[in-house]
């Protein structure tokens, strides 16, 4: 994977973080993007506070 793609995916994760964690105050400034073969297959933000679920971290939510 090219470095510019990595940066694009990181920017996407930052956008997810801002939308979920910062703007909606749902659980903190954390976002996750799961990429397979150069394609985004899942995204999620942290929702620990909103869902009252200590396991609702961004990476776990993306897998769910």
N, C-alpha and C positions, 0 to 999 in steps of 0.2 A: 504494500500500500504506500502510495506516495505521501511525502510529508505534508503537502498542501491538503490532501484528503483528511489527514489526521487533524489538521487545524480546523477544517470545515466541520468535522464531527465534534470537536471540542467546542466550537462556537455554538453548535446545535445544542449540546449539553448545557452550556451557559444560558442559552435562551430558555430551555426547559426549566432550569433552576430559577431563573428570574420569574417566569410565569407561575410556577408552582410554589416556590418557597418564599420569594420576596414579595411579589405582588399579592398573592392570595394568603400569605402568612399561614401556610398549611403545615409547616414542619421544619423550616430552616432552609438555608441557601444551598441546596444540593440537587443536582440533576444527573441523570444517567442516560446514555445512549448505547444501545447494543447494536453492533455492526457485524454483518456476516457477508463475506465475499464482496465487500465494498458497498453494501446496501444497508441502510438503517432498517432494522427489523423490529425495534422496540425503543420507546422512550418513556421516561417517567420522572416525576419529581418526588421529593421527600414529602410524606403526608403523616408523619408521626403525630403531630399535634391535632390535625384535622380529624384523623381516624382514631385517635386515642390508642394507637397501636405502636409499641416500641420497636416492632420489627419492620415498620413501613418506611424503610430507608429507600432512597431513589433506586439503587441497583436491585434491591429485592422487588420493589414494585414493577420495575421493567421486566423482570423475569416472570412475575405473576401474570 
